Amino acid sequence: MSQRRTEAFLLRLVVQDDQTDPELWHGRVQHVGSGDEQMFRTLQEALMFIRYRCEHFQERNTSLDELPPPFP
């Protein structure tokens, strides 16, 4: 039987009125459980952070040096 868990993220988006392309949005994403947060310049960067935190859910106190770079 597979286990299930819930992860919570806070996403703050800055969207210019003339930018409807999600790839141009920027902001900050925070993993609520650990407090880790990361700035992003594209939606893809935000999703990379979310994916990383979900894959490393047991590492609640990951140092910022171990997180993926904010702007590859």
PyMOL Python script that loads the backbone (N, CA, C, O; Angstrom):
from pymol import cmd

cmd.read_pdbstr("""\
ATOM      1  N   MET A   1       0.848  -1.183   0.000  1.00  0.00           N
ATOM      2  CA  MET A   1       0.000   0.000   0.000  1.00  0.00           C
ATOM      3  C   MET A   1       0.891   1.243   0.000  1.00  0.00           C
ATOM      4  O   MET A   1       1.812   1.351   0.810  1.00  0.00           O
ATOM      5  N   SER A   2       0.621   2.155  -0.888  1.00  0.00           N
ATOM      6  CA  SER A   2       1.438   3.365  -0.958  1.00  0.00           C
ATOM      7  C   SER A   2       1.040   4.344   0.135  1.00  0.00           C
ATOM      8  O   SER A   2      -0.113   4.395   0.565  1.00  0.00           O
ATOM      9  N   GLN A   3       2.020   5.112   0.568  1.00  0.00           N
ATOM     10  CA  GLN A   3       1.763   6.119   1.589  1.00  0.00           C
ATOM     11  C   GLN A   3       1.462   7.443   0.906  1.00  0.00           C
ATOM     12  O   GLN A   3       1.855   7.689  -0.235  1.00  0.00           O
ATOM     13  N   ARG A   4       0.765   8.268   1.631  1.00  0.00           N
ATOM     14  CA  ARG A   4       0.379   9.580   1.100  1.00  0.00           C
ATOM     15  C   ARG A   4       0.796  10.648   2.087  1.00  0.00           C
ATOM     16  O   ARG A   4       0.669  10.465   3.298  1.00  0.00           O
ATOM     17  N   ARG A   5       1.285  11.748   1.585  1.00  0.00           N
ATOM     18  CA  ARG A   5       1.627  12.883   2.437  1.00  0.00           C
ATOM     19  C   ARG A   5       1.200  14.169   1.721  1.00  0.00           C
ATOM     20  O   ARG A   5       0.978  14.182   0.511  1.00  0.00           O
ATOM     21  N   THR A   6       1.096  15.213   2.480  1.00  0.00           N
ATOM     22  CA  THR A   6       0.718  16.510   1.926  1.00  0.00           C
ATOM     23  C   THR A   6       1.849  17.485   2.167  1.00  0.00           C
ATOM     24  O   THR A   6       2.368  17.587   3.279  1.00  0.00           O
ATOM     25  N   GLU A   7       2.228  18.196   1.133  1.00  0.00           N
ATOM     26  CA  GLU A   7       3.240  19.250   1.234  1.00  0.00           C
ATOM     27  C   GLU A   7       2.551  20.575   0.917  1.00  0.00           C
ATOM     28  O   GLU A   7       1.701  20.635   0.029  1.00  0.00           O
ATOM     29  N   ALA A   8       2.911  21.627   1.631  1.00  0.00           N
ATOM     30  CA  ALA A   8       2.302  22.941   1.421  1.00  0.00           C
ATOM     31  C   ALA A   8       3.373  23.923   0.963  1.00  0.00           C
ATOM     32  O   ALA A   8       4.488  23.943   1.485  1.00  0.00           O
ATOM     33  N   PHE A   9       3.010  24.734  -0.019  1.00  0.00           N
ATOM     34  CA  PHE A   9       3.900  25.756  -0.560  1.00  0.00           C
ATOM     35  C   PHE A   9       3.156  27.071  -0.640  1.00  0.00           C
ATOM     36  O   PHE A   9       1.956  27.109  -0.910  1.00  0.00           O
ATOM     37  N   LEU A  10       3.881  28.144  -0.402  1.00  0.00           N
ATOM     38  CA  LEU A  10       3.350  29.486  -0.559  1.00  0.00           C
ATOM     39  C   LEU A  10       4.032  30.082  -1.789  1.00  0.00           C
ATOM     40  O   LEU A  10       5.259  30.149  -1.858  1.00  0.00           O
ATOM     41  N   LEU A  11       3.242  30.505  -2.739  1.00  0.00           N
ATOM     42  CA  LEU A  11       3.767  31.037  -3.995  1.00  0.00           C
ATOM     43  C   LEU A  11       3.367  32.493  -4.120  1.00  0.00           C
ATOM     44  O   LEU A  11       2.181  32.825  -4.111  1.00  0.00           O
ATOM     45  N   ARG A  12       4.369  33.368  -4.237  1.00  0.00           N
ATOM     46  CA  ARG A  12       4.110  34.800  -4.433  1.00  0.00           C
ATOM     47  C   ARG A  12       4.524  35.147  -5.852  1.00  0.00           C
ATOM     48  O   ARG A  12       5.696  35.028  -6.209  1.00  0.00           O
ATOM     49  N   LEU A  13       3.562  35.575  -6.664  1.00  0.00           N
ATOM     50  CA  LEU A  13       3.819  35.901  -8.062  1.00  0.00           C
ATOM     51  C   LEU A  13       3.797  37.400  -8.290  1.00  0.00           C
ATOM     52  O   LEU A  13       2.985  38.122  -7.712  1.00  0.00           O
ATOM     53  N   VAL A  14       4.691  37.848  -9.133  1.00  0.00           N
ATOM     54  CA  VAL A  14       4.657  39.218  -9.628  1.00  0.00           C
ATOM     55  C   VAL A  14       4.390  39.110 -11.124  1.00  0.00           C
ATOM     56  O   VAL A  14       5.208  38.584 -11.879  1.00  0.00           O
ATOM     57  N   VAL A  15       3.239  39.614 -11.537  1.00  0.00           N
ATOM     58  CA  VAL A  15       2.830  39.524 -12.931  1.00  0.00           C
ATOM     59  C   VAL A  15       2.561  40.934 -13.442  1.00  0.00           C
ATOM     60  O   VAL A  15       1.679  41.629 -12.937  1.00  0.00           O
ATOM     61  N   GLN A  16       3.315  41.341 -14.430  1.00  0.00           N
ATOM     62  CA  GLN A  16       3.070  42.640 -15.050  1.00  0.00           C
ATOM     63  C   GLN A  16       1.764  42.561 -15.836  1.00  0.00           C
ATOM     64  O   GLN A  16       1.430  41.514 -16.390  1.00  0.00           O
ATOM     65  N   ASP A  17       1.028  43.668 -15.884  1.00  0.00           N
ATOM     66  CA  ASP A  17      -0.258  43.678 -16.584  1.00  0.00           C
ATOM     67  C   ASP A  17      -0.137  43.260 -18.037  1.00  0.00           C
ATOM     68  O   ASP A  17      -1.066  42.663 -18.581  1.00  0.00           O
ATOM     69  N   ASP A  18       0.980  43.558 -18.678  1.00  0.00           N
ATOM     70  CA  ASP A  18       1.139  43.243 -20.098  1.00  0.00           C
ATOM     71  C   ASP A  18       1.813  41.896 -20.345  1.00  0.00           C
ATOM     72  O   ASP A  18       2.110  41.562 -21.492  1.00  0.00           O
ATOM     73  N   GLN A  19       2.060  41.115 -19.286  1.00  0.00           N
ATOM     74  CA  GLN A  19       2.702  39.812 -19.445  1.00  0.00           C
ATOM     75  C   GLN A  19       1.722  38.696 -19.128  1.00  0.00           C
ATOM     76  O   GLN A  19       1.451  38.419 -17.960  1.00  0.00           O
ATOM     77  N   THR A  20       1.199  38.067 -20.140  1.00  0.00           N
ATOM     78  CA  THR A  20       0.275  36.959 -19.933  1.00  0.00           C
ATOM     79  C   THR A  20       0.981  35.610 -20.033  1.00  0.00           C
ATOM     80  O   THR A  20       0.371  34.574 -19.767  1.00  0.00           O
ATOM     81  N   ASP A  21       2.246  35.610 -20.409  1.00  0.00           N
ATOM     82  CA  ASP A  21       3.012  34.375 -20.550  1.00  0.00           C
ATOM     83  C   ASP A  21       3.538  33.926 -19.191  1.00  0.00           C
ATOM     84  O   ASP A  21       4.366  34.624 -18.606  1.00  0.00           O
ATOM     85  N   PRO A  22       3.083  32.775 -18.661  1.00  0.00           N
ATOM     86  CA  PRO A  22       3.541  32.311 -17.345  1.00  0.00           C
ATOM     87  C   PRO A  22       5.046  32.135 -17.258  1.00  0.00           C
ATOM     88  O   PRO A  22       5.598  32.190 -16.159  1.00  0.00           O
ATOM     89  N   GLU A  23       5.726  31.927 -18.366  1.00  0.00           N
ATOM     90  CA  GLU A  23       7.179  31.764 -18.332  1.00  0.00           C
ATOM     91  C   GLU A  23       7.893  33.080 -18.015  1.00  0.00           C
ATOM     92  O   GLU A  23       9.097  33.071 -17.763  1.00  0.00           O
ATOM     93  N   LEU A  24       7.189  34.193 -18.022  1.00  0.00           N
ATOM     94  CA  LEU A  24       7.796  35.489 -17.727  1.00  0.00           C
ATOM     95  C   LEU A  24       7.474  35.969 -16.309  1.00  0.00           C
ATOM     96  O   LEU A  24       7.965  37.017 -15.891  1.00  0.00           O
ATOM     97  N   TRP A  25       6.669  35.227 -15.578  1.00  0.00           N
ATOM     98  CA  TRP A  25       6.340  35.622 -14.216  1.00  0.00           C
ATOM     99  C   TRP A  25       7.553  35.438 -13.320  1.00  0.00           C
ATOM    100  O   TRP A  25       8.428  34.626 -13.621  1.00  0.00           O
ATOM    101  N   HIS A  26       7.616  36.181 -12.227  1.00  0.00           N
ATOM    102  CA  HIS A  26       8.687  35.988 -11.249  1.00  0.00           C
ATOM    103  C   HIS A  26       8.109  36.165  -9.853  1.00  0.00           C
ATOM    104  O   HIS A  26       6.986  36.641  -9.685  1.00  0.00           O
ATOM    105  N   GLY A  27       8.890  35.776  -8.863  1.00  0.00           N
ATOM    106  CA  GLY A  27       8.407  35.886  -7.493  1.00  0.00           C
ATOM    107  C   GLY A  27       9.214  35.028  -6.547  1.00  0.00           C
ATOM    108  O   GLY A  27      10.428  34.885  -6.692  1.00  0.00           O
ATOM    109  N   ARG A  28       8.518  34.455  -5.568  1.00  0.00           N
ATOM    110  CA  ARG A  28       9.168  33.652  -4.534  1.00  0.00           C
ATOM    111  C   ARG A  28       8.255  32.486  -4.176  1.00  0.00           C
ATOM    112  O   ARG A  28       7.035  32.636  -4.109  1.00  0.00           O
ATOM    113  N   VAL A  29       8.856  31.330  -3.947  1.00  0.00           N
ATOM    114  CA  VAL A  29       8.117  30.154  -3.516  1.00  0.00           C
ATOM    115  C   VAL A  29       8.723  29.678  -2.200  1.00  0.00           C
ATOM    116  O   VAL A  29       9.944  29.648  -2.042  1.00  0.00           O
ATOM    117  N   GLN A  30       7.858  29.308  -1.259  1.00  0.00           N
ATOM    118  CA  GLN A  30       8.316  28.873   0.061  1.00  0.00           C
ATOM    119  C   GLN A  30       7.688  27.533   0.402  1.00  0.00           C
ATOM    120  O   GLN A  30       6.488  27.331   0.215  1.00  0.00           O
ATOM    121  N   HIS A  31       8.515  26.614   0.907  1.00  0.00           N
ATOM    122  CA  HIS A  31       8.030  25.334   1.424  1.00  0.00           C
ATOM    123  C   HIS A  31       7.631  25.583   2.874  1.00  0.00           C
ATOM    124  O   HIS A  31       8.483  25.892   3.706  1.00  0.00           O
ATOM    125  N   VAL A  32       6.367  25.452   3.176  1.00  0.00           N
ATOM    126  CA  VAL A  32       5.840  25.817   4.487  1.00  0.00           C
ATOM    127  C   VAL A  32       6.437  24.947   5.593  1.00  0.00           C
ATOM    128  O   VAL A  32       6.760  25.459   6.665  1.00  0.00           O
ATOM    129  N   GLY A  33       6.588  23.653   5.355  1.00  0.00           N
ATOM    130  CA  GLY A  33       7.062  22.740   6.391  1.00  0.00           C
ATOM    131  C   GLY A  33       8.470  23.028   6.869  1.00  0.00           C
ATOM    132  O   GLY A  33       8.762  22.885   8.056  1.00  0.00           O
ATOM    133  N   SER A  34       9.352  23.435   5.959  1.00  0.00           N
ATOM    134  CA  SER A  34      10.756  23.670   6.317  1.00  0.00           C
ATOM    135  C   SER A  34      11.104  25.144   6.413  1.00  0.00           C
ATOM    136  O   SER A  34      12.087  25.509   7.056  1.00  0.00           O
ATOM    137  N   GLY A  35      10.307  25.993   5.780  1.00  0.00           N
ATOM    138  CA  GLY A  35      10.628  27.410   5.736  1.00  0.00           C
ATOM    139  C   GLY A  35      11.584  27.769   4.606  1.00  0.00           C
ATOM    140  O   GLY A  35      11.862  28.947   4.381  1.00  0.00           O
ATOM    141  N   ASP A  36      12.098  26.750   3.885  1.00  0.00           N
ATOM    142  CA  ASP A  36      12.993  27.031   2.754  1.00  0.00           C
ATOM    143  C   ASP A  36      12.240  27.823   1.705  1.00  0.00           C
ATOM    144  O   ASP A  36      11.071  27.553   1.428  1.00  0.00           O
ATOM    145  N   GLU A  37      12.907  28.792   1.129  1.00  0.00           N
ATOM    146  CA  GLU A  37      12.271  29.568   0.070  1.00  0.00           C
ATOM    147  C   GLU A  37      13.282  29.879  -1.013  1.00  0.00           C
ATOM    148  O   GLU A  37      14.494  29.823  -0.804  1.00  0.00           O
ATOM    149  N   GLN A  38      12.747  30.207  -2.174  1.00  0.00           N
ATOM    150  CA  GLN A  38      13.604  30.491  -3.311  1.00  0.00           C
ATOM    151  C   GLN A  38      12.934  31.520  -4.213  1.00  0.00           C
ATOM    152  O   GLN A  38      11.727  31.477  -4.451  1.00  0.00           O
ATOM    153  N   MET A  39      13.739  32.432  -4.700  1.00  0.00           N
ATOM    154  CA  MET A  39      13.271  33.385  -5.701  1.00  0.00           C
ATOM    155  C   MET A  39      13.271  32.682  -7.052  1.00  0.00           C
ATOM    156  O   MET A  39      14.065  31.770  -7.281  1.00  0.00           O
ATOM    157  N   PHE A  40      12.389  33.100  -7.941  1.00  0.00           N
ATOM    158  CA  PHE A  40      12.386  32.535  -9.288  1.00  0.00           C
ATOM    159  C   PHE A  40      12.071  33.624 -10.307  1.00  0.00           C
ATOM    160  O   PHE A  40      11.402  34.613 -10.005  1.00  0.00           O
ATOM    161  N   ARG A  41      12.572  33.413 -11.517  1.00  0.00           N
ATOM    162  CA  ARG A  41      12.297  34.339 -12.616  1.00  0.00           C
ATOM    163  C   ARG A  41      11.372  33.742 -13.655  1.00  0.00           C
ATOM    164  O   ARG A  41      10.844  34.457 -14.507  1.00  0.00           O
ATOM    165  N   THR A  42      11.172  32.432 -13.589  1.00  0.00           N
ATOM    166  CA  THR A  42      10.234  31.771 -14.496  1.00  0.00           C
ATOM    167  C   THR A  42       9.421  30.763 -13.692  1.00  0.00           C
ATOM    168  O   THR A  42       9.843  30.316 -12.626  1.00  0.00           O
ATOM    169  N   LEU A  43       8.275  30.420 -14.209  1.00  0.00           N
ATOM    170  CA  LEU A  43       7.433  29.424 -13.557  1.00  0.00           C
ATOM    171  C   LEU A  43       8.162  28.087 -13.487  1.00  0.00           C
ATOM    172  O   LEU A  43       7.988  27.335 -12.528  1.00  0.00           O
ATOM    173  N   GLN A  44       8.973  27.786 -14.490  1.00  0.00           N
ATOM    174  CA  GLN A  44       9.741  26.541 -14.500  1.00  0.00           C
ATOM    175  C   GLN A  44      10.691  26.468 -13.303  1.00  0.00           C
ATOM    176  O   GLN A  44      10.845  25.400 -12.709  1.00  0.00           O
ATOM    177  N   GLU A  45      11.324  27.573 -12.941  1.00  0.00           N
ATOM    178  CA  GLU A  45      12.215  27.589 -11.772  1.00  0.00           C
ATOM    179  C   GLU A  45      11.441  27.327 -10.490  1.00  0.00           C
ATOM    180  O   GLU A  45      11.936  26.629  -9.605  1.00  0.00           O
ATOM    181  N   ALA A  46      10.231  27.873 -10.373  1.00  0.00           N
ATOM    182  CA  ALA A  46       9.396  27.622  -9.195  1.00  0.00           C
ATOM    183  C   ALA A  46       9.031  26.144  -9.117  1.00  0.00           C
ATOM    184  O   ALA A  46       9.061  25.550  -8.039  1.00  0.00           O
ATOM    185  N   LEU A  47       8.690  25.559 -10.244  1.00  0.00           N
ATOM    186  CA  LEU A  47       8.330  24.146 -10.270  1.00  0.00           C
ATOM    187  C   LEU A  47       9.526  23.258  -9.947  1.00  0.00           C
ATOM    188  O   LEU A  47       9.358  22.207  -9.328  1.00  0.00           O
ATOM    189  N   MET A  48      10.720  23.657 -10.350  1.00  0.00           N
ATOM    190  CA  MET A  48      11.930  22.900 -10.014  1.00  0.00           C
ATOM    191  C   MET A  48      12.121  22.867  -8.497  1.00  0.00           C
ATOM    192  O   MET A  48      12.450  21.823  -7.935  1.00  0.00           O
ATOM    193  N   PHE A  49      11.916  24.009  -7.835  1.00  0.00           N
ATOM    194  CA  PHE A  49      12.051  24.076  -6.376  1.00  0.00           C
ATOM    195  C   PHE A  49      11.016  23.174  -5.708  1.00  0.00           C
ATOM    196  O   PHE A  49      11.345  22.420  -4.792  1.00  0.00           O
ATOM    197  N   ILE A  50       9.764  23.249  -6.165  1.00  0.00           N
ATOM    198  CA  ILE A  50       8.695  22.428  -5.587  1.00  0.00           C
ATOM    199  C   ILE A  50       9.019  20.955  -5.761  1.00  0.00           C
ATOM    200  O   ILE A  50       8.876  20.169  -4.824  1.00  0.00           O
ATOM    201  N   ARG A  51       9.451  20.580  -6.944  1.00  0.00           N
ATOM    202  CA  ARG A  51       9.811  19.184  -7.198  1.00  0.00           C
ATOM    203  C   ARG A  51      10.949  18.748  -6.277  1.00  0.00           C
ATOM    204  O   ARG A  51      10.908  17.657  -5.707  1.00  0.00           O
ATOM    205  N   TYR A  52      11.963  19.600  -6.132  1.00  0.00           N
ATOM    206  CA  TYR A  52      13.106  19.285  -5.274  1.00  0.00           C
ATOM    207  C   TYR A  52      12.660  19.055  -3.834  1.00  0.00           C
ATOM    208  O   TYR A  52      13.056  18.069  -3.213  1.00  0.00           O
ATOM    209  N   ARG A  53      11.835  19.959  -3.299  1.00  0.00           N
ATOM    210  CA  ARG A  53      11.387  19.824  -1.911  1.00  0.00           C
ATOM    211  C   ARG A  53      10.532  18.564  -1.731  1.00  0.00           C
ATOM    212  O   ARG A  53      10.633  17.913  -0.691  1.00  0.00           O
ATOM    213  N   CYS A  54       9.710  18.208  -2.688  1.00  0.00           N
ATOM    214  CA  CYS A  54       8.880  17.012  -2.577  1.00  0.00           C
ATOM    215  C   CYS A  54       9.729  15.748  -2.637  1.00  0.00           C
ATOM    216  O   CYS A  54       9.409  14.758  -1.979  1.00  0.00           O
ATOM    217  N   GLU A  55      10.801  15.769  -3.412  1.00  0.00           N
ATOM    218  CA  GLU A  55      11.681  14.607  -3.500  1.00  0.00           C
ATOM    219  C   GLU A  55      12.551  14.465  -2.258  1.00  0.00           C
ATOM    220  O   GLU A  55      12.961  13.355  -1.919  1.00  0.00           O
ATOM    221  N   HIS A  56      12.840  15.573  -1.571  1.00  0.00           N
ATOM    222  CA  HIS A  56      13.707  15.567  -0.397  1.00  0.00           C
ATOM    223  C   HIS A  56      12.917  15.933   0.855  1.00  0.00           C
ATOM    224  O   HIS A  56      13.371  16.726   1.680  1.00  0.00           O
ATOM    225  N   PHE A  57      11.739  15.349   0.984  1.00  0.00           N
ATOM    226  CA  PHE A  57      10.830  15.736   2.069  1.00  0.00           C
ATOM    227  C   PHE A  57      11.352  15.395   3.445  1.00  0.00           C
ATOM    228  O   PHE A  57      10.942  16.037   4.412  1.00  0.00           O
ATOM    229  N   GLN A  58      12.239  14.415   3.590  1.00  0.00           N
ATOM    230  CA  GLN A  58      12.744  14.055   4.909  1.00  0.00           C
ATOM    231  C   GLN A  58      13.838  15.002   5.367  1.00  0.00           C
ATOM    232  O   GLN A  58      14.159  15.045   6.554  1.00  0.00           O
ATOM    233  N   GLU A  59      14.411  15.755   4.452  1.00  0.00           N
ATOM    234  CA  GLU A  59      15.500  16.670   4.776  1.00  0.00           C
ATOM    235  C   GLU A  59      14.919  18.039   5.125  1.00  0.00           C
ATOM    236  O   GLU A  59      15.053  18.989   4.354  1.00  0.00           O
ATOM    237  N   ARG A  60      14.288  18.136   6.263  1.00  0.00           N
ATOM    238  CA  ARG A  60      13.571  19.356   6.641  1.00  0.00           C
ATOM    239  C   ARG A  60      14.482  20.547   6.874  1.00  0.00           C
ATOM    240  O   ARG A  60      14.051  21.688   6.707  1.00  0.00           O
ATOM    241  N   ASN A  61      15.714  20.315   7.250  1.00  0.00           N
ATOM    242  CA  ASN A  61      16.621  21.424   7.542  1.00  0.00           C
ATOM    243  C   ASN A  61      17.765  21.479   6.534  1.00  0.00           C
ATOM    244  O   ASN A  61      18.922  21.668   6.907  1.00  0.00           O
ATOM    245  N   THR A  62      17.440  21.316   5.277  1.00  0.00           N
ATOM    246  CA  THR A  62      18.443  21.376   4.230  1.00  0.00           C
ATOM    247  C   THR A  62      19.068  22.763   4.209  1.00  0.00           C
ATOM    248  O   THR A  62      18.361  23.770   4.258  1.00  0.00           O
ATOM    249  N   SER A  63      20.386  22.814   4.138  1.00  0.00           N
ATOM    250  CA  SER A  63      21.028  24.125   4.087  1.00  0.00           C
ATOM    251  C   SER A  63      20.769  24.761   2.732  1.00  0.00           C
ATOM    252  O   SER A  63      20.534  24.060   1.747  1.00  0.00           O
ATOM    253  N   LEU A  64      20.810  26.064   2.679  1.00  0.00           N
ATOM    254  CA  LEU A  64      20.561  26.771   1.428  1.00  0.00           C
ATOM    255  C   LEU A  64      21.587  26.416   0.370  1.00  0.00           C
ATOM    256  O   LEU A  64      21.294  26.506  -0.823  1.00  0.00           O
ATOM    257  N   ASP A  65      22.790  26.013   0.779  1.00  0.00           N
ATOM    258  CA  ASP A  65      23.813  25.624  -0.188  1.00  0.00           C
ATOM    259  C   ASP A  65      23.448  24.338  -0.922  1.00  0.00           C
ATOM    260  O   ASP A  65      23.951  24.088  -2.017  1.00  0.00           O
ATOM    261  N   GLU A  66      22.586  23.527  -0.335  1.00  0.00           N
ATOM    262  CA  GLU A  66      22.204  22.266  -0.942  1.00  0.00           C
ATOM    263  C   GLU A  66      21.015  22.388  -1.865  1.00  0.00           C
ATOM    264  O   GLU A  66      20.715  21.444  -2.596  1.00  0.00           O
ATOM    265  N   LEU A  67      20.329  23.507  -1.861  1.00  0.00           N
ATOM    266  CA  LEU A  67      19.172  23.707  -2.732  1.00  0.00           C
ATOM    267  C   LEU A  67      19.631  23.989  -4.152  1.00  0.00           C
ATOM    268  O   LEU A  67      20.751  24.454  -4.363  1.00  0.00           O
ATOM    269  N   PRO A  68      18.771  23.711  -5.131  1.00  0.00           N
ATOM    270  CA  PRO A  68      19.158  24.023  -6.506  1.00  0.00           C
ATOM    271  C   PRO A  68      19.343  25.523  -6.669  1.00  0.00           C
ATOM    272  O   PRO A  68      18.713  26.297  -5.949  1.00  0.00           O
ATOM    273  N   PRO A  69      20.200  25.959  -7.607  1.00  0.00           N
ATOM    274  CA  PRO A  69      20.427  27.390  -7.778  1.00  0.00           C
ATOM    275  C   PRO A  69      19.134  28.106  -8.188  1.00  0.00           C
ATOM    276  O   PRO A  69      18.332  27.552  -8.940  1.00  0.00           O
ATOM    277  N   PRO A  70      18.930  29.327  -7.699  1.00  0.00           N
ATOM    278  CA  PRO A  70      17.668  30.024  -7.999  1.00  0.00           C
ATOM    279  C   PRO A  70      17.537  30.423  -9.451  1.00  0.00           C
ATOM    280  O   PRO A  70      16.428  30.454  -9.985  1.00  0.00           O
ATOM    281  N   PHE A  71      18.635  30.726 -10.095  1.00  0.00           N
ATOM    282  CA  PHE A  71      18.580  31.172 -11.477  1.00  0.00           C
ATOM    283  C   PHE A  71      19.641  30.424 -12.277  1.00  0.00           C
ATOM    284  O   PHE A  71      20.769  30.895 -12.415  1.00  0.00           O
ATOM    285  N   PRO A  72      19.270  29.239 -12.811  1.00  0.00           N
ATOM    286  CA  PRO A  72      20.271  28.452 -13.542  1.00  0.00           C
ATOM    287  C   PRO A  72      20.749  29.150 -14.796  1.00  0.00           C
ATOM    288  O   PRO A  72      21.591  28.616 -15.517  1.00  0.00           O
TER     289      PRO A  72
END
""", "prot")
cmd.dss("prot")
cmd.show_as("cartoon", "prot")
cmd.util.cbc("prot")
cmd.orient("prot")
